[in-house]
Amino acid sequence: MQKVVLATGNAGKVRELASLLNDFGLDVVAQTELGVDSAEETGLTFI
């Protein structure tokens, strides 16, 4: 199974994407599980 690192610490987002991607052989983990700090988000908009 391949591992996908999701750039979030939000457990709900990780659970939701894991349930969608598990059928494709992808193991979704949060960046926080790997000790990766959150990125500074300084932008004014979200696209």
N, C-alpha and C positions, 0 to 999 in steps of 0.2 A: 504494500500500500504506500503510495506517495504522500508526503506531508506537505500541506499548504499552510503557510503562516499568514494569518489574517491580521492586518495592521489595526488592531483594536484590543482593548482590554475589556470590552463589553461582552459579558458572558452570554447575554441573550442573542447578540449578533452571531457569536461563534456557534451556539447551538443551532440557530436557524440555518446558517450556511452549511454546517456539518450535516444536517439532515438532508439537505439538497444534494450535496456533493458525495456523500458516502456511497451512493449507488455507482459512482464512477471510480471507486477505488481510491478516493482522496480522503486523507485524515486531516481535518482542519484544527489548527491550534492557534491560540492567541499569542501575540507578540510578547505579552507579559510572561507566558509560560517559558519563554526562552531567555528572559532577562533583558529584553529590548525595551528601552524607555520610550515613552510617547514622544512623537515628533511635535515640535512647536508649530502650531497652526496660526499663522499671522495674516492669512488672506481675508479679504472682506466678503467674498462670495463663495458659494458652493455650486459646482456645476454637475 
